[in-house]
Amino acid sequence: MTTAHRPPTLEDVARTAGVSRATASRVLAGTGYASAAARDRVGGAADRLGYTPNLAARALVRGTGVRLVMAVTGTASTVLDDPYVHRALGACARVCTPYGLGVALHWLPTRAPGEVRRLAEDRSVGGVVLINTTETVLDAVPVGLRGRVASIGIGSALVPSFDVDNGGGTEALLRHLYATGRRRIAMVTGPRWLSCAGRSVGAYRRVVRDAALPVRLVPGDFSADRGRVAAREVLARWPDTDAILGSSDATALGVMDGLRGDGVQVPGDVAVTGFDDIPLAAMTTPALTTATNPVARIATAAATAVLGGRAVPPSTVFPSQLVRRLSG
């Protein structure tokens, strides 16, 4: 019999059903042989006692893990505070719920990509979704993670990738600015170590070269703080600039704040665009022209690939759409 102060255990079910613990375990797990009579007795005992299997303990025994880890590469742990990461985290949590898994955030320092090996050795980890993936991180992914890892960013033969076509989105923004009469367009880039930032810069260079426009690049890091400083740097170097393309919405919002602080009108004097279409982009004054980044869909696809156990294409790219608003 069970006592009032604790939940029923597998041993309680086996004792009540009159079978061994091993038989009760096989029946409840749905693995191995058990007679029809034993299955009936165990099922009935579990129902009467209100027994609930300990999914976490079972997963640990089987080595299938109890949590999905979102491992985010960054120069500092503050990368975990990025709204992009939070949106991806929510999407992964929704995927994990039917599996009875939790989701955990893990910082992968850019200078210590080998940290990913420790995740592979942790039996509590059921799978890993890499974010801000770099070549060095991919090189450090051990074979033991095969089939249990996906990347939001670049991938490899071992790691399938899911990402947005930020090059296409950047091109659409630039062509929109050109169509509205802007001819001296500067860009505040993302971090140089990220491949997605490189794709955006590549698209920028192609478009301005084809239109015979000057190249005006200022380094950024996707943050509003850097965007604020970069706006002043752009106008100090090129006072005739009539548009600034932010590599992210946060960067663009910082650019607008910096311009306003210097008495520059947006979009009257300088048009400003971002990238990501975060909720705040539609609520600023003026509302931010941007391009979509379907973060939730991308993270859902990555987490599903990790937990679903099915073969997926080596690379999946989601389109980005221009969102016209008042800032540019």
Residue frames as qw, qx, qy, qz and C-alpha x, y, z in Angstrom:
[[0.000, 0.887, 0.461, 0.000, 0.00, 0.00, 0.00],
 [0.365, 0.467, -0.049, 0.804, 1.08, 3.59, -0.59],
 [0.292, -0.520, -0.495, 0.632, 1.12, 6.21, 2.10],
 [0.163, 0.904, 0.390, -0.054, -0.57, 9.60, 1.91],
 [0.212, -0.867, 0.167, 0.420, 2.64, 11.55, 1.95],
 [0.195, -0.439, 0.670, 0.566, 4.20, 10.17, -1.24],
 [0.680, 0.384, -0.238, -0.578, 3.05, 9.36, -4.78],
 [0.951, -0.010, 0.304, -0.061, 2.81, 5.71, -5.88],
 [0.107, -0.645, 0.672, 0.348, 5.97, 4.14, -7.28],
 [0.615, 0.318, -0.631, -0.350, 6.67, 1.50, -9.88],
 [0.152, 0.123, -0.935, 0.295, 7.28, -0.95, -7.02],
 [0.422, 0.174, 0.534, -0.711, 3.78, -0.20, -5.69],
 [0.684, 0.355, -0.228, -0.595, 2.26, -0.95, -9.09],
 [0.478, 0.295, -0.824, -0.078, 4.21, -4.21, -9.41],
 [0.055, -0.036, 0.866, -0.496, 3.23, -5.32, -5.88],
 [0.539, 0.256, 0.340, -0.727, -0.45, -4.51, -6.43],
 [0.703, 0.399, -0.349, -0.474, -0.48, -6.28, -9.81],
 [0.878, -0.238, 0.412, -0.056, 1.37, -9.29, -8.45],
 [0.822, 0.512, -0.033, 0.249, 4.18, -9.10, -11.01],
 [0.691, -0.227, -0.024, 0.685, 7.87, -8.34, -10.91],
 [0.058, -0.785, 0.002, 0.617, 9.16, -4.78, -11.13],
 [0.191, -0.266, 0.661, 0.675, 10.74, -5.61, -14.49],
 [0.152, 0.448, 0.835, 0.281, 7.41, -6.81, -15.90],
 [0.006, 0.845, 0.428, -0.320, 5.61, -3.71, -14.64],
 [0.158, -0.642, 0.278, 0.697, 8.30, -1.54, -16.20],
 [0.199, 0.008, 0.781, 0.592, 8.00, -3.29, -19.58],
 [0.106, 0.645, 0.753, 0.075, 4.23, -2.94, -19.60],
 [0.057, -0.874, -0.254, 0.409, 4.20, 0.75, -18.66],
 [0.164, -0.589, 0.425, 0.667, 7.03, 1.59, -21.06],
 [0.765, 0.537, 0.080, -0.345, 5.45, -0.44, -23.87],
 [0.344, 0.647, -0.673, -0.097, 8.70, -2.30, -24.51],
 [0.007, -0.272, 0.950, -0.152, 9.53, -6.01, -24.39],
 [0.487, -0.222, -0.771, -0.344, 7.24, -9.00, -23.89],
 [0.258, -0.041, 0.673, -0.692, 4.47, -9.28, -21.32],
 [0.026, 0.338, 0.929, 0.148, 1.42, -11.54, -21.36],
 [0.227, -0.526, -0.403, -0.713, -2.04, -10.11, -21.93],
 [0.614, -0.633, -0.471, 0.028, -2.99, -10.99, -18.35],
 [0.563, -0.313, -0.195, 0.739, 0.07, -9.19, -16.97],
 [0.125, 0.251, 0.220, 0.934, -0.69, -6.11, -19.06],
 [0.410, -0.626, -0.470, -0.468, -4.26, -6.04, -17.76],
 [0.657, -0.579, -0.391, 0.283, -3.17, -6.40, -14.13],
 [0.475, -0.158, -0.054, 0.864, -0.43, -3.77, -14.39],
 [0.018, -0.389, -0.330, -0.860, -2.67, -1.31, -16.23],
 [0.508, -0.661, -0.477, -0.278, -5.43, -1.78, -13.68],
 [0.648, -0.475, -0.309, 0.508, -3.05, -1.36, -10.75],
 [0.338, 0.050, 0.074, 0.937, -1.58, 1.81, -12.23],
 [0.214, -0.532, -0.397, -0.716, -5.06, 3.26, -12.72],
 [0.611, -0.647, -0.454, -0.035, -6.21, 2.40, -9.19],
 [0.628, -0.425, -0.185, 0.625, -3.07, 3.83, -7.59],
 [0.160, 0.979, 0.079, -0.097, -2.96, 6.92, -9.81],
 [0.689, -0.346, 0.332, 0.543, 0.57, 6.08, -10.89],
 [0.434, 0.893, -0.060, -0.104, 2.33, 8.53, -13.25],
 [0.881, 0.114, 0.003, 0.460, 5.61, 7.41, -14.85],
 [0.315, -0.800, 0.154, 0.488, 8.64, 9.53, -14.06],
 [0.716, 0.684, 0.092, 0.107, 9.43, 10.61, -17.62],
 [0.069, 0.896, -0.427, 0.099, 12.61, 12.38, -16.59],
 [0.571, -0.463, 0.677, -0.032, 14.01, 9.31, -14.83],
 [0.846, 0.300, 0.439, 0.031, 13.05, 7.10, -17.75],
 [0.531, 0.837, -0.092, 0.093, 14.76, 9.42, -20.22],
 [0.173, -0.802, 0.568, -0.072, 17.92, 9.49, -18.12],
 [0.744, -0.188, 0.641, -0.003, 18.04, 5.69, -17.99],
 [0.778, 0.496, 0.365, 0.120, 17.58, 5.43, -21.73],
 [0.477, -0.283, 0.266, 0.789, 20.05, 8.23, -22.39],
 [0.267, 0.616, 0.559, 0.487, 17.50, 10.20, -24.43],
 [0.196, 0.128, -0.139, 0.962, 17.69, 13.33, -22.26],
 [0.086, -0.670, -0.684, 0.275, 15.15, 15.48, -20.48],
 [0.031, 0.843, 0.120, -0.523, 15.87, 18.89, -22.00],
 [0.626, 0.614, 0.222, 0.426, 16.57, 20.65, -25.25],
 [0.441, -0.583, 0.004, 0.683, 19.48, 23.08, -25.02],
 [0.422, 0.876, 0.136, 0.188, 19.58, 26.28, -27.04],
 [0.678, -0.366, 0.094, 0.631, 23.30, 27.02, -27.26],
 [0.281, 0.946, 0.149, 0.061, 23.92, 30.63, -28.29],
 [0.707, 0.060, 0.000, 0.705, 27.35, 31.75, -29.47],
 [0.001, -0.961, -0.126, -0.246, 28.40, 35.23, -28.39],
 [0.423, 0.512, -0.415, 0.621, 31.29, 37.31, -27.14],
 [0.115, -0.217, 0.604, -0.758, 29.57, 37.74, -23.75],
 [0.010, 0.306, 0.935, -0.180, 26.78, 36.05, -21.82],
 [0.266, 0.439, 0.241, -0.823, 24.59, 39.10, -22.46],
 [0.254, 0.111, -0.708, -0.650, 23.81, 37.51, -25.83],
 [0.121, -0.320, -0.936, 0.082, 21.24, 35.45, -23.90],
 [0.095, 0.539, 0.445, -0.709, 19.29, 38.69, -23.26],
 [0.072, 0.132, -0.515, -0.844, 18.76, 39.31, -26.97],
 [0.628, 0.242, 0.282, -0.684, 15.03, 39.52, -27.88],
 [0.624, 0.372, -0.580, -0.368, 15.78, 37.29, -30.89],
 [0.225, 0.180, -0.930, 0.229, 16.94, 34.56, -28.50],
 [0.346, 0.111, 0.643, -0.675, 13.81, 34.93, -26.37],
 [0.692, 0.326, -0.104, -0.635, 11.57, 34.55, -29.43],
 [0.562, 0.315, -0.753, -0.136, 13.43, 31.40, -30.44],
 [0.012, -0.130, 0.870, -0.475, 13.24, 30.08, -26.88],
 [0.563, 0.168, 0.386, -0.711, 9.46, 30.41, -26.78],
 [0.733, 0.353, -0.366, -0.452, 9.10, 28.55, -30.08],
 [0.399, 0.290, -0.861, 0.123, 11.36, 25.73, -28.90],
 [0.253, -0.056, 0.738, -0.622, 9.39, 25.43, -25.65],
 [0.719, 0.230, 0.108, -0.647, 6.17, 24.91, -27.59],
 [0.684, 0.353, -0.604, -0.205, 7.80, 22.13, -29.61],
 [0.227, 0.281, -0.862, 0.356, 9.20, 20.46, -26.49],
 [0.524, -0.181, 0.401, -0.729, 5.98, 20.39, -24.46],
 [0.904, 0.068, -0.145, -0.397, 4.44, 17.28, -26.13],
 [0.708, 0.308, -0.597, 0.215, 7.73, 15.45, -25.56],
 [0.727, -0.658, -0.188, 0.055, 7.74, 16.24, -21.84],
 [0.702, 0.093, -0.104, 0.699, 11.05, 18.06, -22.26],
 [0.212, -0.872, -0.134, 0.420, 12.31, 21.30, -20.78],
 [0.571, 0.699, 0.029, 0.429, 14.32, 23.96, -22.59],
 [0.573, -0.669, -0.008, 0.472, 17.56, 25.47, -21.31],
 [0.375, 0.911, -0.134, 0.104, 19.71, 28.36, -22.53],
 [0.810, -0.337, 0.157, 0.453, 23.47, 27.90, -22.74],
 [0.168, 0.936, -0.225, -0.210, 26.10, 30.46, -23.68],
 [0.889, 0.124, 0.163, 0.410, 28.84, 29.30, -26.04],
 [0.199, -0.826, 0.181, 0.494, 31.72, 31.82, -25.77],
 [0.660, 0.730, -0.152, -0.092, 33.21, 32.68, -29.16],
 [0.134, 0.716, -0.675, 0.120, 36.62, 31.89, -27.74],
 [0.301, -0.230, 0.897, -0.227, 35.59, 28.47, -26.40],
 [0.673, 0.151, -0.346, -0.636, 33.55, 26.73, -29.10],
 [0.393, 0.141, -0.907, 0.064, 34.56, 23.35, -27.66],
 [0.357, -0.056, 0.576, -0.733, 31.93, 23.88, -24.94],
 [0.751, 0.131, -0.219, -0.609, 29.52, 22.15, -27.30],
 [0.535, 0.190, -0.822, 0.039, 31.32, 18.86, -26.61],
 [0.069, -0.060, 0.759, -0.644, 30.29, 19.03, -22.97],
 [0.634, 0.123, 0.125, -0.753, 26.66, 19.20, -24.00],
 [0.722, 0.228, -0.576, -0.307, 27.08, 15.99, -25.99],
 [0.385, 0.147, -0.847, 0.336, 28.44, 14.24, -22.90],
 [0.308, -0.062, 0.508, -0.802, 25.56, 15.37, -20.66],
 [0.030, -0.220, -0.964, -0.146, 22.99, 12.55, -20.50],
 [0.150, 0.587, 0.580, -0.545, 20.27, 14.99, -19.48],
 [0.210, 0.524, -0.253, -0.786, 20.52, 16.73, -22.88],
 [0.698, 0.361, 0.613, -0.085, 18.11, 15.32, -25.43],
 [0.587, 0.571, 0.349, 0.456, 19.13, 17.65, -28.23],
 [0.329, -0.512, 0.010, 0.794, 20.84, 20.93, -29.08],
 [0.405, 0.826, 0.328, 0.217, 19.79, 23.89, -31.21],
 [0.536, -0.214, 0.050, 0.815, 22.76, 26.10, -32.07],
 [0.180, 0.940, 0.291, 0.014, 22.23, 29.84, -32.58],
 [0.035, 0.939, -0.319, -0.119, 24.75, 32.32, -34.04],
 [0.934, -0.087, 0.280, 0.206, 26.64, 29.30, -35.31],
 [0.115, 0.841, -0.462, -0.257, 30.21, 29.76, -36.52],
 [0.755, 0.411, -0.510, -0.044, 32.57, 27.49, -38.43],
 [0.142, 0.419, -0.784, 0.435, 34.59, 26.85, -35.27],
 [0.608, -0.106, 0.512, -0.598, 31.47, 25.74, -33.39],
 [0.886, 0.288, -0.122, -0.341, 30.52, 23.40, -36.25],
 [0.543, 0.485, -0.668, 0.155, 34.02, 21.94, -36.25],
 [0.107, -0.333, 0.761, -0.547, 33.66, 21.23, -32.53],
 [0.799, -0.062, 0.102, -0.589, 30.33, 19.36, -32.80],
 [0.259, -0.329, 0.908, 0.010, 31.10, 15.72, -31.94],
 [0.365, -0.008, -0.810, -0.458, 29.73, 12.73, -33.84],
 [0.105, -0.259, -0.884, 0.375, 27.85, 11.80, -30.66],
 [0.260, 0.438, 0.317, -0.800, 25.41, 14.63, -31.36],
 [0.123, 0.047, -0.724, -0.677, 24.56, 13.31, -34.82],
 [0.297, -0.432, -0.781, -0.340, 20.82, 13.39, -35.29],
 [0.386, -0.690, -0.540, 0.289, 20.35, 15.46, -32.12],
 [0.267, -0.533, 0.001, 0.803, 21.59, 18.86, -33.26],
 [0.399, 0.715, 0.445, 0.362, 20.46, 21.59, -35.64],
 [0.372, -0.218, -0.030, 0.902, 21.71, 25.08, -36.36],
 [0.207, 0.914, 0.339, -0.089, 19.97, 28.41, -36.76],
 [0.059, -0.839, 0.407, 0.356, 22.63, 29.80, -39.04],
 [0.452, 0.535, -0.672, -0.240, 25.23, 27.94, -41.04],
 [0.924, -0.179, 0.262, -0.213, 25.32, 24.15, -41.03],
 [0.012, -0.550, 0.811, 0.198, 27.50, 21.24, -42.11],
 [0.547, 0.076, -0.782, -0.290, 27.27, 17.61, -43.18],
 [0.288, -0.158, -0.854, 0.402, 26.65, 16.77, -39.51],
 [0.020, 0.459, 0.513, -0.725, 24.41, 19.69, -38.60],
 [0.200, 0.621, 0.619, 0.437, 21.34, 20.72, -40.66],
 [0.159, -0.162, -0.152, 0.962, 20.78, 24.47, -40.84],
 [0.044, 0.771, 0.626, 0.109, 17.71, 26.71, -40.71],
 [0.279, -0.350, -0.054, 0.893, 17.93, 30.43, -41.42],
 [0.335, 0.822, 0.324, -0.327, 16.32, 33.49, -42.97],
 [0.614, 0.443, 0.283, 0.589, 17.30, 34.86, -46.36],
 [0.235, -0.819, -0.161, 0.497, 18.66, 38.04, -44.85],
 [0.314, -0.186, 0.468, 0.805, 20.59, 38.76, -48.03],
 [0.054, 0.486, 0.704, 0.515, 17.34, 38.81, -49.98],
 [0.231, -0.831, -0.481, 0.159, 15.65, 40.92, -47.30],
 [0.351, -0.590, 0.092, 0.722, 18.52, 43.41, -47.30],
 [0.230, 0.082, 0.594, 0.766, 18.37, 43.66, -51.08],
 [0.050, -0.690, -0.671, -0.267, 14.62, 44.37, -50.94],
 [0.299, -0.814, -0.266, 0.422, 15.18, 47.15, -48.41],
 [0.339, -0.391, 0.314, 0.796, 17.90, 48.75, -50.52],
 [0.140, 0.301, 0.679, 0.655, 15.84, 48.63, -53.68],
 [0.153, -0.808, -0.568, 0.007, 12.95, 50.20, -51.79],
 [0.324, -0.721, -0.041, 0.612, 15.19, 53.05, -50.59],
 [0.282, -0.121, 0.521, 0.796, 16.51, 53.55, -54.12],
 [0.054, 0.540, 0.728, 0.419, 12.96, 53.63, -55.50],
 [0.212, -0.873, -0.413, 0.150, 12.05, 56.39, -53.04],
 [0.289, 0.915, -0.048, 0.277, 14.92, 58.56, -54.28],
 [0.573, -0.749, 0.307, 0.130, 17.69, 57.76, -51.77],
 [0.748, 0.605, -0.230, 0.150, 21.12, 57.71, -53.37],
 [0.225, 0.584, -0.620, 0.473, 23.62, 58.01, -50.51],
 [0.858, -0.379, -0.153, -0.312, 22.80, 54.96, -48.37],
 [0.043, 0.548, -0.763, 0.339, 24.98, 53.92, -45.45],
 [0.842, -0.221, -0.455, -0.188, 24.78, 50.59, -43.64],
 [0.351, -0.594, 0.611, -0.388, 25.45, 49.74, -40.00],
 [0.614, 0.197, -0.749, -0.152, 26.57, 46.11, -40.17],
 [0.871, -0.456, -0.038, -0.178, 26.26, 43.18, -37.78],
 [0.567, -0.640, 0.498, 0.145, 29.19, 41.45, -36.03],
 [0.386, 0.633, -0.591, -0.316, 31.88, 40.46, -38.51],
 [0.132, -0.275, 0.950, -0.064, 32.22, 36.95, -37.05],
 [0.579, 0.309, 0.649, -0.385, 28.61, 36.06, -37.93],
 [0.303, 0.106, 0.757, 0.569, 27.93, 34.63, -41.38],
 [0.157, 0.761, 0.629, 0.036, 24.47, 36.21, -41.55],
 [0.106, -0.860, 0.000, 0.499, 26.04, 39.64, -41.12],
 [0.295, -0.340, 0.622, 0.641, 28.37, 38.87, -44.00],
 [0.284, 0.439, 0.788, 0.324, 25.46, 37.92, -46.24],
 [0.058, 0.898, 0.383, -0.208, 23.75, 41.24, -45.55],
 [0.193, -0.734, 0.298, 0.579, 26.93, 43.18, -46.31],
 [0.354, -0.033, 0.766, 0.535, 27.39, 41.17, -49.50],
 [0.230, 0.689, 0.672, 0.145, 23.87, 42.06, -50.63],
 [0.070, -0.910, -0.110, 0.394, 24.48, 45.73, -49.80],
 [0.290, -0.509, 0.511, 0.629, 27.70, 45.82, -51.82],
 [0.343, 0.251, 0.793, 0.437, 26.04, 44.18, -54.84],
 [0.152, 0.820, 0.552, 0.000, 23.09, 46.56, -54.91],
 [0.098, -0.901, 0.039, 0.420, 25.05, 49.80, -54.46],
 [0.364, -0.331, 0.627, 0.604, 27.66, 48.65, -56.99],
 [0.321, 0.425, 0.766, 0.360, 25.00, 47.84, -59.60],
 [0.061, 0.910, 0.409, 0.002, 23.38, 51.24, -59.00],
 [0.504, 0.462, -0.090, 0.725, 26.76, 53.03, -59.10],
 [0.413, -0.859, -0.070, -0.293, 26.23, 54.33, -55.55],
 [0.147, 0.634, -0.631, 0.422, 28.97, 54.96, -52.96],
 [0.740, -0.235, -0.618, 0.123, 29.74, 52.24, -50.41],
 [0.163, -0.598, 0.359, -0.697, 29.33, 53.50, -46.84],
 [0.793, -0.253, -0.555, -0.005, 29.80, 50.81, -44.21],
 [0.196, -0.616, 0.488, -0.587, 30.05, 51.29, -40.45],
 [0.407, 0.008, -0.902, 0.143, 30.59, 48.29, -38.12],
 [0.573, -0.404, 0.112, -0.704, 27.82, 47.34, -35.69],
 [0.061, 0.163, -0.953, 0.248, 26.82, 44.54, -33.35],
 [0.319, -0.436, -0.779, -0.317, 22.99, 44.34, -33.67],
 [0.300, -0.512, -0.601, 0.535, 22.54, 46.52, -30.56],
 [0.041, 0.928, 0.337, 0.156, 20.67, 49.82, -30.14],
 [0.445, -0.791, 0.113, 0.404, 23.63, 51.33, -28.28],
 [0.511, -0.170, 0.519, 0.664, 25.95, 50.74, -31.20],
 [0.290, 0.638, 0.585, 0.408, 23.30, 52.02, -33.63],
 [0.160, -0.955, -0.208, 0.141, 23.05, 55.26, -31.69],
 [0.424, -0.647, 0.346, 0.531, 26.83, 55.83, -31.90],
 [0.511, 0.126, 0.656, 0.541, 27.00, 54.64, -35.51],
 [0.246, 0.848, 0.456, 0.114, 24.43, 57.23, -36.63],
 [0.158, -0.944, 0.117, 0.267, 26.71, 60.03, -35.50],
 [0.525, -0.365, 0.589, 0.494, 29.72, 58.31, -37.08],
 [0.500, 0.481, 0.628, 0.351, 27.91, 58.04, -40.42],
 [0.156, 0.949, 0.258, 0.092, 27.00, 61.73, -40.51],
 [0.366, -0.808, 0.289, 0.360, 30.47, 62.76, -39.34],
 [0.511, -0.191, 0.667, 0.508, 32.08, 60.83, -42.20],
 [0.128, 0.287, 0.691, 0.651, 29.43, 61.41, -44.87],
 [0.137, 0.304, 0.390, -0.858, 27.28, 64.46, -44.01],
 [0.443, 0.196, -0.335, -0.808, 25.21, 64.10, -47.20],
 [0.033, -0.085, -0.996, -0.001, 23.92, 60.61, -46.27],
 [0.489, -0.099, -0.109, -0.859, 20.19, 60.38, -46.99],
 [0.892, -0.193, -0.202, -0.355, 19.46, 56.84, -45.70],
 [0.094, -0.494, 0.824, -0.260, 20.86, 54.44, -43.10],
 [0.829, -0.044, -0.474, -0.293, 20.22, 50.71, -43.26],
 [0.442, -0.540, 0.617, -0.364, 20.40, 49.01, -39.87],
 [0.340, 0.224, -0.904, -0.128, 21.39, 45.34, -39.82],
 [0.230, -0.372, -0.879, 0.192, 18.72, 44.71, -37.17],
 [0.218, -0.797, -0.411, -0.385, 15.68, 46.51, -35.84],
 [0.593, -0.696, -0.182, 0.361, 17.47, 47.18, -32.56],
 [0.508, -0.108, 0.211, 0.828, 20.31, 48.81, -34.49],
 [0.088, 0.522, 0.458, 0.715, 17.86, 50.87, -36.54],
 [0.393, -0.830, -0.387, -0.089, 16.01, 52.05, -33.43],
 [0.591, -0.538, -0.017, 0.601, 19.33, 53.17, -31.97],
 [0.371, 0.185, 0.366, 0.833, 20.12, 54.97, -35.24],
 [0.109, -0.730, -0.460, -0.493, 16.81, 56.86, -35.11],
 [0.523, -0.789, -0.250, 0.205, 17.40, 57.84, -31.50],
 [0.575, -0.302, 0.143, 0.747, 20.89, 59.09, -32.32],
 [0.225, 0.400, 0.434, 0.776, 19.63, 61.10, -35.29],
 [0.275, -0.822, -0.431, -0.250, 16.83, 62.68, -33.26],
 [0.596, -0.648, -0.140, 0.454, 19.33, 63.65, -30.59],
 [0.418, -0.201, 0.276, 0.842, 21.26, 65.59, -33.23],
 [0.291, 0.579, 0.146, -0.748, 18.19, 67.28, -34.63],
 [0.103, 0.187, -0.772, -0.599, 18.04, 65.13, -37.79],
 [0.686, 0.153, 0.208, -0.680, 14.52, 64.39, -39.06],
 [0.111, -0.065, 0.970, 0.204, 13.50, 60.81, -39.94],
 [0.767, 0.136, 0.433, 0.453, 12.60, 60.26, -42.72],
 [0.268, 0.949, 0.114, -0.116, 12.67, 63.89, -43.91],
 [0.007, 0.852, -0.506, -0.136, 16.46, 64.27, -43.70],
 [0.102, 0.386, -0.915, -0.057, 17.56, 60.64, -43.41],
 [0.857, -0.092, -0.256, -0.437, 15.49, 57.51, -44.02],
 [0.209, -0.441, 0.832, -0.263, 16.10, 54.59, -41.67],
 [0.858, 0.003, -0.353, -0.373, 15.35, 50.87, -42.12],
 [0.471, -0.491, 0.693, -0.238, 15.94, 47.80, -39.95],
 [0.580, 0.167, -0.755, -0.256, 15.70, 44.04, -40.21],
 [0.070, -0.025, -0.928, 0.365, 13.69, 41.51, -38.14],
 [0.437, -0.413, -0.378, -0.704, 10.25, 43.18, -37.83],
 [0.238, -0.162, -0.794, 0.536, 10.16, 42.91, -34.04],
 [0.103, -0.736, -0.669, 0.007, 6.84, 44.00, -32.44],
 [0.247, -0.696, -0.149, 0.657, 8.31, 47.34, -31.37],
 [0.301, -0.018, 0.488, 0.819, 9.08, 48.23, -34.99],
 [0.038, -0.579, -0.646, -0.496, 5.43, 49.02, -35.68],
 [0.368, -0.811, -0.441, 0.112, 5.03, 51.14, -32.54],
 [0.475, -0.298, -0.006, 0.828, 7.91, 53.60, -32.91],
 [0.243, 0.919, 0.259, -0.173, 7.54, 57.19, -34.12],
 [0.695, 0.256, -0.256, -0.621, 7.90, 57.04, -37.03],
 [0.930, -0.051, 0.341, -0.131, 7.08, 53.33, -37.48],
 [0.284, -0.578, 0.669, 0.370, 10.11, 51.44, -38.74],
 [0.784, 0.479, -0.270, -0.288, 10.42, 50.17, -42.30],
 [0.428, -0.486, 0.761, -0.040, 12.01, 46.74, -42.05],
 [0.615, 0.222, -0.672, -0.347, 12.11, 43.18, -43.41],
 [0.859, -0.351, 0.056, -0.369, 10.65, 40.11, -41.78],
 [0.217, 0.404, -0.871, 0.173, 12.61, 37.45, -39.93],
 [0.800, -0.285, -0.265, -0.456, 10.27, 34.52, -39.09],
 [0.014, -0.508, 0.772, -0.382, 12.19, 33.57, -35.95],
 [0.679, -0.116, 0.540, -0.483, 9.41, 31.42, -34.48],
 [0.902, 0.360, -0.041, -0.233, 9.03, 29.38, -37.67],
 [0.495, 0.608, -0.598, 0.166, 12.78, 28.91, -37.97],
 [0.195, -0.418, 0.761, -0.456, 13.22, 27.84, -34.34],
 [0.818, 0.040, 0.347, -0.458, 10.20, 25.54, -34.56],
 [0.843, 0.456, -0.263, -0.110, 11.65, 23.84, -37.62],
 [0.289, 0.575, -0.702, 0.305, 15.06, 23.45, -35.96],
 [0.424, -0.289, 0.690, -0.510, 13.65, 22.02, -32.72],
 [0.883, 0.191, 0.162, -0.397, 11.32, 19.69, -34.63],
 [0.698, 0.529, -0.482, 0.007, 14.24, 18.39, -36.66],
 [0.042, 0.490, -0.769, 0.409, 16.19, 17.67, -33.47],
 [0.476, -0.110, 0.690, -0.534, 13.37, 15.92, -31.63],
 [0.796, 0.293, 0.005, -0.529, 11.48, 14.37, -34.53],
 [0.613, -0.273, 0.727, 0.142, 14.18, 11.89, -35.48],
 [0.731, 0.564, 0.383, 0.040, 13.49, 12.29, -39.21],
 [0.562, 0.011, 0.319, 0.763, 15.88, 13.14, -42.01],
 [0.159, 0.902, 0.229, -0.329, 15.74, 16.80, -43.07],
 [0.616, 0.710, -0.008, 0.343, 17.38, 18.75, -45.91],
 [0.667, -0.095, -0.223, 0.704, 20.89, 19.97, -45.06],
 [0.127, -0.129, -0.094, 0.979, 19.78, 23.59, -45.44],
 [0.030, 0.714, 0.689, 0.118, 16.37, 25.26, -45.11],
 [0.184, -0.027, -0.018, 0.982, 16.06, 28.97, -45.91],
 [0.075, 0.718, 0.654, -0.227, 12.99, 31.02, -45.00],
 [0.306, 0.575, 0.290, 0.701, 12.12, 34.06, -47.15],
 [0.208, -0.447, -0.337, 0.802, 12.20, 37.63, -45.85],
 [0.188, 0.721, 0.562, 0.360, 9.56, 40.16, -46.89],
 [0.167, 0.237, -0.066, 0.955, 9.77, 43.93, -47.07],
 [0.192, -0.717, -0.637, 0.206, 7.54, 45.76, -44.55],
 [0.214, 0.460, 0.126, 0.853, 6.97, 49.38, -45.65],
 [0.307, -0.752, -0.497, 0.305, 6.31, 51.87, -42.88],
 [0.090, 0.983, 0.149, 0.051, 7.04, 55.55, -42.33],
 [0.514, -0.726, 0.250, 0.384, 10.74, 55.68, -41.39],
 [0.207, -0.462, 0.629, 0.590, 12.03, 55.04, -44.88]]
